[in-house]
Amino acid sequence: MKLTNQTRRRAVQAAKGEIPFDLLLTHANIIDMVTGEIRPADIGITEGLIASVHPTGSRTDSHEIHDLSGQFISPGFIDTHVHLESSHLPPARYAEIVLTQGTTAVFWDPHELANVLGLEGVRYAIDASRNLPLDVMVAAPSSVPSTPGLEMSGADFAGQEMSTMLSWPEVRGVAEVMDMFGVLHGSERMEEILDAGLNSGKIIEGHARGLKGADLQAYLAAGVTSDHELTSAEDALEKLRAGLTLEIRGSHPYLLPEIVAALQTLPHLSSQITVCTDDVPPDMLIEKGGVIALLNLLIEHGLQATDVLRFATLNGAIRLQRNDLGLIAAGRRANLVVLNSLETLNAQKVYVDGKKVAENGQLTRPIAPENTILPPRDTMHLAPISAQDCQLQLTDLRNGTARLRHISGARFTQWGEVDVPVKDGIVQLPDEFSLIRVQHRHGRHDAKPQVALLKGWGELRGAIATSYSHDSHNLVILGRDANDMAMAANLLIESGGGMALVQDGKVLAHVAMPIAGMLSELPAPELAAQFRQLRELSSQIADWEPPYRVFKAIEGTCLACNAGPHLTDLGLTCGTTRQIVNAVLERHEHTHHIKNNDRSAN
C-alpha cells in the first residue's frame, strides 16, 4: 500500500472525529513495543493507516467494528532475513502460509535465484512479489557466487550489478556479505560492492560466521551492520557489543537456549536484536511455523513475550528503516496480529493495511499472484549421465593404491587422508566412506564432474541428489552406488531440478522443482507433503545424527565460503586457504598389500 497525502489527511480527520473510521478494533489489549506495557485501547483505522489509538469505548463512529474481546494485539511480525527459495515456493504461495502465522513483512535475499539466473533472478523475485498482502522487501545479493575462484554459479555480480540493483526502489539494501575473506583482504570486487551499498544509503547485511576480535572489527569497519550467523552465546554477545544488529534465527534452534541465557545477563535488551527465519523448508513452515515458531521457542527458553514480540516488530522496523511499521500507533500501517495468549503465541486474526487477511490459521480470501509473471524454467543445462560418470577415477594410475585427501564431517568439515585401492583406474571405496559428486549446471563451463571421498556421513545406502545446493546450486549427488547416483541425477536433469532419493535402482522419492531448479508450482500443502515424505525416506539411505549430520545439511554441504574442505564444480576446495586442492597425495602402481590407514581428523 502506498501512503498518499490524501490517506494521511483522511487519517487526521478521522483522529479528530471529523469523519468516521473505516474500521474500529475495540476492546483490545495493546502490546506497547515502546514502553513494554499491555494496556486496553481501541484502534481506529482509515485507508489502511492507523489513525488513532484511544481509550476503550470513547469512539463508536466507524463503518465497521471488530470486537476483539480483550485479546492481545501486536504489530505484524517482521522477518529481517529470509531466503524464500528454501521454502521451494514462489512468493504468492509463501505468503499464503506466513500471513496466517502473523508475519506481514519480510526482507528477502533472493541470493539463490540470483546464483542461478543473475539479475533476471532478482527481477523475478521483485515482480513475483508485487501486490501481495505480504510486504516483501528485497535485498541485493552480494555473493554471486559466494566464493569467487572456488566455485562457479550462473552469474557474477560485482560493483556494476550491485549499483544497478540498488537503483531499483524495491531493493532496500545489500544482502548478506558472505565473502568475508574478500572484505578482510580488500578484494576489488567486494570493495566495489560495499562502496555501492554505502553510496546508496541503504543497509548492508552481514554473514560474519566465525569472525571475532580484530577480524570482526575490520568487518564492521567495512560498513556491514548485521549478522545472523551466530555460533554460540559468546559469539552473539561479542557481535552485539561490537555494534552489529543481531538477527536471531530459527533455523538453528539448538543454539537458542544458550543465546537466551546470555541475553538475560545483559542490563537491558537492545533495540538491535531482531529475529529471522533464514531457511525453512515447506513442511516445517506449515507444520511448525516461521517467525512465530521462533518466537515461541524464545519464550519457552525464558524470555518475556513482550520482549520477544518487540524483537519481531519495532526492532525489525528500525533495522529495515521502515518507520511505517513495527508499532500500534497513529501514522503507522495497520498490519496487526491478534493473539489469545502470551504464553504460547497463536495468530487468531491477521490484518494487513486494515483488512483482515487471515483468521484461525486460514486466509479470509485467496491470494492472486501476478498472472503476467512467467517463472524461469529450463536451468538444468546438462545431458544425461552414466554410472561411469559417478565413479572416482584417477588418471596416471591403473592398478595399485593411492593416498587421497577426503572431506571428513558434515557441517564443520575437516581434512582427512586415506589409502585406497585402485582397480582399472577406479578408486574402490573403503568402509565408512561415500562419494560426493558435483557438476556445474548453468552452462558457463564444460561441466566436468568433480568427485571426492566423503567420511562422516556413514555408508550411504543409495543416492541423494539435489539441484538446490548453497550457494552456487550446481547438481550434487551423495552416495556409494554409481548406478543409483546416476539414476538420481538423471531424474533431476529431466524434471528441471529438485531433490531425489534412489536405492537399489528404485526411486524412493522425488520432488520436482522446475522453477530455476529450486521452486515448485505445486500448492503449498501438496509440496509440503512430498517434501516431508522425501525427508522421512532419506533415513533409509543415511543415518542422521543431529544437530549437524541432518537432512538439511545436504543442501549446504558444498558451502565453499565456510572453513575447511568442500567439493564444488571446480574441484576440491579449502575454505580456509581459499585454494583448490589436489586430492591425490601419493600413487603406488601395482601394490598388492593395501593398508587402510585412515587419518581423519576427529
Secondary structure, 3 states (H helix, E strand, C coil): CCCCHHHHHHHHHHHCCCCCECEEEEEEEEECCCCCCEEEEEEEEECCEEEEEECCCCCCCECCEEECCCCEEEECEEEEEECHHHHCCCHHHHHHHHHHHCEEEEEECCHHHHHHHCHHHHHHHHHHCCCCCCEEEEEECCCCCCCECCECCCCCCCHHHHHHHHCCCCEEEEEEECCHHHHHCCCHHHHHHHHHHHHHCCEEEECCCCCCHHHHHHHHHCCCCEECCCCCHHHHHHHHHHCCEEEEECCCHHHHHHHHHHHCCCCCCCCCEEEECECCCHHHHHHCCCHHHHHHHHHHCCCCHHHHHHHHCHHHHHHCCCCCCCCCCCCCECCEEEECCCCCCCEEEEEECCEEEEECCEECCCCCCCCCCCCCCCCCCCCCCCHHHHCCECCCCCCEEEEEEEEECCCCCEEEEEEEEEECCEECCCCCEEEEEEECCCCCCCCCCEEEEEECCCCCCCEEEECCCCCCCCEEEEECCHHHHHHHHHHHHHHCCEEEEEECCEEEEEEECCECCCECCCCHHHHHHHHHHHHHHHHHCCCCECCCECCCHHHHCCCCCCCCEEEECCEEEECCCCEEECCEEEEEECCCCCCCCCCCCC
